Amino acid sequence: LDRLSPIGRAYARLERTARLFGVLLRPGDTALERGKRTARTLREEGVPIMTITDAYITERYAPRPPDVSEEKRVESAWRRIRRILFRRWLRRKVQAASGDE
């Protein structure tokens, strides 16, 4: 992940996290298809997921590099997703430990 841009890193983390939460990301899917599938599965995080996905697509295919404000927007979106998914993961662990699945 070190060689990726800040936006590329956020997108790679998003894909890795999506898989951990059971989102099926097929090898032939486009970044947009993967982003939409992830946003549908993890509904509460849909807006920040699409923020990262859209920025990644723009970075990869647009003729201009992203500006600093776009990178900050993506970093903020990733922090929000990470915080929400950590809470979701923690809830699952507590429920499993208490037998309330």
C-alpha positions in Angstrom: 0.0 0.0 0.0 3.0 2.3 0.5 3.4 3.0 -3.2 -0.2 3.9 -3.8 -1.5 7.5 -3.7 -3.6 8.5 -0.7 -6.7 7.8 -2.8 -5.4 4.5 -4.1 -4.6 3.5 -0.5 -8.1 4.3 0.7 -9.7 2.4 -2.2 -7.4 -0.7 -1.5 -8.4 -0.5 2.2 -12.0 -0.2 1.2 -11.8 -3.4 -0.9 -10.0 -5.3 1.7 -12.5 -4.3 4.4 -15.4 -5.1 2.1 -14.2 -8.6 1.7 -13.8 -9.0 5.5 -17.5 -8.0 5.8 -18.6 -10.6 3.2 -19.0 -8.4 0.1 -18.4 -10.4 -3.0 -16.0 -8.5 -5.2 -15.5 -10.4 -8.5 -12.3 -10.0 -10.5 -14.1 -8.8 -13.6 -16.1 -6.1 -11.9 -15.2 -2.5 -12.5 -14.3 -0.2 -9.6 -17.8 1.4 -9.9 -19.5 -2.0 -9.8 -17.4 -2.9 -6.7 -18.2 0.4 -5.1 -21.9 0.1 -5.7 -22.0 -3.5 -4.4 -20.1 -2.5 -1.3 -22.3 0.5 -0.7 -25.5 -1.7 -1.1 -24.1 -4.3 1.4 -22.8 -1.8 3.9 -25.7 0.6 3.6 -24.8 2.8 6.6 -21.5 3.7 4.9 -22.8 4.1 1.4 -22.0 7.8 0.9 -18.4 7.6 2.1 -17.9 4.4 0.1 -19.0 6.1 -3.1 -16.8 9.2 -2.2 -13.8 6.9 -2.2 -14.9 5.0 -5.3 -15.6 8.1 -7.3 -12.3 9.7 -6.4 -10.4 6.5 -7.3 -12.1 6.3 -10.7 -11.3 9.9 -11.3 -7.7 9.5 -10.3 -7.2 6.5 -12.5 -9.0 7.7 -15.6 -9.1 11.5 -15.6 -6.5 13.5 -17.4 -5.8 15.5 -14.3 -4.3 14.5 -10.9 -6.5 14.9 -7.8 -6.1 18.0 -5.8 -5.4 18.2 -2.1 -9.0 18.9 -1.2 -10.1 15.6 -2.9 -7.5 13.7 -1.1 -8.7 15.2 2.2 -12.3 14.3 1.4 -11.3 10.7 0.7 -9.3 10.5 3.9 -12.3 11.8 5.9 -14.6 9.3 4.2 -12.2 6.4 5.0 -12.0 7.5 8.7 -15.8 7.5 8.9 -16.1 4.1 7.3 -13.4 2.7 9.5 -15.1 4.0 12.7 -18.5 2.7 11.7 -17.2 -0.7 10.7 -15.1 -1.1 13.8 -18.2 -0.5 15.9 -20.1 -3.1 13.8 -17.3 -5.6 14.2 -17.1 -4.9 18.0 -20.9 -5.4 18.3 -20.6 -8.8 16.6 -17.7 -9.8 18.9 -19.7 -8.8 22.0 -22.8 -10.7 20.8 -20.8 -13.8 19.9 -19.2 -13.7 23.4 -22.5 -13.4 25.1 -24.2 -16.0 22.9 -26.8 -13.4 21.6 -26.1 -14.1 17.9 
